Amino acid sequence: FIAASINLISTLLKIGVRNMLSAELFASSLVADLHLIPALVIMMNSGFNSIVFGLALGGLVANAFSMVLILIEAGKSRDDF
């Protein structure tokens, strides 16, 4: 619940950002939301642990990809100065 809610808040904060890779960051955050929210719903309702684990792992991969994009953007913006 905590991971899904924090990721949803993070996605909402990325809506109006106009950076170099803002569209990619928003898309990867949205993919993580689309993995974590159904995982939360499935876990609360039925408890299929294998499906929940797979969805949570997909959210983890999407967040890792988002972190790589943030590092690339930070490196590019530092080079511009």
Steps between C-alpha positions, in 0.01 A plus 500: 500500500779742592698433182193539278388821667845662491543401137157643415589831667829501309313447174262784573791733573657417162201618296604860438879457487679618185847346515711323244368151575173594669279292268709189557505555876123545507448188289723282718327629813161426344613145415606449860157623613330260262694217662480597866132595523368170355749314722351676802144424391576133431685463828213648699225302327631156415860464612648333191860546608660403168302761305563764766871420497515528121319833495715638781812388315375681189452815708852462637646473149305806386625699800858386436468617140366832628803535727734440205317771306531741793875436517536556125301822519707623795820430309373676187379806690835528678679497163288791375638741761 
